[in-house]
Amino acid sequence: MRQRSLLCLVTAGLLAVSGCTVERHWGGSSAPAGSGQAKVGLVTKTETNPYFVELRNAASAAAQAQGAEFMALAGQFDGDNDGQVRAIENMVQQGVTTILITPNSSTGVLAAIERARQAGVMVIALDTATDPADAVDATYATDNVAAGRQQGAYVKAALAGSAPKVIMIDGTAGSTVDTYRHNGFLEGIGLRDGDPAIVGRDNANGDQSIAQQKMENLLQRSTDLNAVYTMNEPTARGAYAALQARGLRILMGSIDGGCQGVQNVRDGQYAATVMQFPRKMAEEGVAAAVRYAKTGQKPSGFIDTGSVVITDRPMPGVPSQDTTWGLQNCWGTK
């Protein structure tokens, strides 16, 4: 950061004469909405999950293309609410005009979001809705109930009339993404929580290693199953490793649609994945931030960025695309 003369701090009059501004670590100055200068902060759940890496890269590229200043911070792990609260507070201090956030918990960062909005910062949720939804100005995300329903409908069709015996590897408890996908899957396959057809379930926080461990534990209790629900593709890879170690080939679906996940489907690790489009979320979020900085106008409500089933084993009644299309369009990056 370049140093400013201490004379810039003497009086408001001197500030007006000298034209000094407060330098931020990204090289810009604080600018209110309507000034024309967008300063966008992105807070993701983690820095390492490929999905959030893509979200960050897409947002950074979109900001650069539109002349907006950009910074990105993240929690240390999926569920790190305190880390996200610190990130929000840091960004407000740095003078952002908009914060884009994928909240670890749908309720865990609400107070920090409210303080940011009271300070004049527009806050948009990406990927993960808050609870209540109007805790942010708008949400750009996959309709996760619909994505879960698509996975469930595919698995039901692929079972071809066999009664389901399902293990469910969920995400992070308390997250709207986890809840909506879980509920959507059950709706799609035609089950309810507590149904004896659900032979086991556990949370893996979207982490591959945890998912493998949780699946191994569940398989010690019973291997009498014919389907596996996974909340995302790292979870699916972990579950697949546990199944493979026991020599089990079980019908499994997932959600994400990253290039690695589509390749996993092509390689037969799981039968289908539901592709979502984080690049679109990031680009639309940044575009909204630029409009807000120029005009003060804010988007509102939930904006669905879409989802598509990817499989090389299409099922009647379940619209889908094959893995060739998936590899060309994974996460909207190609």
Secondary structure, 3 states (H helix, E strand, C coil): CCCCCHHHHCCHHHHHHHCCCCCCCCCCCCCCCCCCCCEEEEEECCCCCHHHHHHHHHHHHHHHHCCCEEEEEECCCCCCHHHHHHHHHHHHHCCCCEEEECCCCCCCCHHHHHHHHHCCCEEEEECCCCCCHHHCCEEEECCHHHHHHHHHHHHHHHCCCCCCCEEEEECCCCCHHHHHHHHHHHHHHCCCCCCCCEEEEEECCCCHHHHHHHHHHHHHHCCCCCEEEECCHHHHHHHHHHHHHCCCCCEEEEEECCHHHHHHHHCCCCCEEEEECHHHHHHHHHHHHHHHHHHCCCCCEEEECCEEEEECCCECCECEECHHHHHHHHHHCC
